Structures are given as structure tokens and as C-alpha cells.
Amino acid sequence: MIAISPPAATRVSDRASWTREKRDALESIVAAAMSDFRKFTKPGTHGRVIIPDFELSDPGVILLVFAPSGNCVLIVGFERRASSRDPYVAYPTANCLADPDAVAYYDKLIQSRKVETRDLLSQ
């Protein structure tokens, strides 16, 4: 299991100042979240993921997933691949914590650091 500390309650970075690498990393995080969402839901299920601000040096990102079957805190791993065309790659971990207390705790932290909300569709 990846050990990731909760997002700090500091100012969210200005999206206009993001590098191309960080924008690409965000898309990789969304793709990993979609992959895990498909594992936890039936085809045709709609949901939403909230992504907090992150640093490229983070070992992973904690996301908040809303689905009809229940909400969960999803951990997405994050690594740097020096030889890859996409040097920062997020990967699914299939680690979705659905405990209501954990969801409530992380909801406040993630919402305060939100940089992106995306719709999810399980296919």
C-alpha cells in the first residue's frame, strides 16, 4: 500500500502557472481514476471525481469519488519515469476506501484544495 499524507491546507496553486508536465500529470491522474472507477462500478454508471492540488514530487494523490453505489476516497499512485515520453505517470491502485468517516474527513481536505472535477463513466 502507498503511504500518502493528506493534502495540506495551504493555498491552491494557480492553474495558469502550471507547467505542461503538471497539466499532463493531471490527465494521467484522471485516466487512472477512470480505470479504478470502472473496476468498482457496473457499465453505464456515472460518477464524479474531485482532484486536489498536487506536486509532481508526490508519491500519489488522494481523490474523492462520488458514485451512486457510494462515495469513496481513492488513492492513485504517482511516479516519475525519466525514459518515458510522459515523465509523470499516475497509475490505478484499486484502493478505494468507502468508510463514511474517512470520506467525510478527506472530503473537507480535498474540497479545500480542489483544482479539478471530472465526470466519470464506467463502460
N, C-alpha and C positions, 0 to 999 in steps of 0.2 A: 504494500500500500504506500502511496505517496504521502508524505507528511507535508501539509501546507498550512501555513498560519492564515488566520482570517485577514481579509483586506484591511489595511489601516484606515482609520477615519480621518484621512487628510484630504486636501484639495484634489479634485479630479483633474487630470492633465487636459490641456487644451487640444482638442482633436486637430485643430489647424496646424499644430506644431508636430504632429506625429510624422515619423519617417515612413517611407514606403515599406520598410521591413515590418514596422509595427502594424500598419494597415493590413499587410499581407498576413501577419500573425493573427490578427482578428478574424480574418476569413478562415484561417485554418482552425481556429477555436470553434467557430460556428459549424464548420464541417464535422469536427469531432463530436460536438454536442448533438448534431443531427444523427450521426452514426449511433450514438448511445441511445438517443430518443427512439430510434427505430427498434432497438433491442428490447425496450421496456413497454412498447405500445403496439396495438394492433394496426394493421394497414388502414389508412384513411383517418387516423387520429390527428387532430390539430392540437398544437400546443404553442408555448412561448418560452423563450429563454432570455434571461437578463444577464448581461455580461458586465462585470465591474471593470474598472480601470486595472491595468496590469503593467508590469515591467517585462521587458524582454529577458531579463535575468531570472525571472520567477521560474520555479520548478513545475508550476502548474497553476491553474486558475479554478476558483470555486464559482460555479454558476448556479443560478436559480432557475429551475424548470417548472413550468405550470402545465399540467395536463389534466384532462377530465378524470383520469383514474386517481389523481392525487399529485401533490406538488413534492418536489424533492430538491436536495442540494446535490449537484453533480460536480464531480471533480474531473477535470480534464488535464492530462499530463502535458508538459510543455518542454521541448528540448531544442538545443541548437545543433544543427548539422552543418558543419563547416564545408563539406564537399557537395552539399545539395544546392539545387537551383533556388529552392526556398529554404533559407538557412534556419528559420524558426518554424518548427512544426509542432502542432498540437496533436495529441492522439487520444482516442477514446479509452477510458479505463473501466467502463461498465460498473462504476462505483457511484450509485445514486442513493443517497441517504434520505429516506422518506419519513423519518421520525419527526412528528409535528413540532416538538420543542427545538430540534436542530433547524428545521425550516424557518421557524419564527425568529430564531437567533440570527441566522445568516440573512434572512430577508431584510432586516434593518441595515445590516452592514453593506450588503450588495446594493440595495436601493440607493444608499447614500453615495456609492461610488460608481453608479451606473454610467456606462458610456454607450451601450447599445442594447436594444431589444429587438429580437428577431422572431418571426413566426416559424414554427416547425410543422412538418407534415410527415407522418410515417407512411411509407409506401411499401 
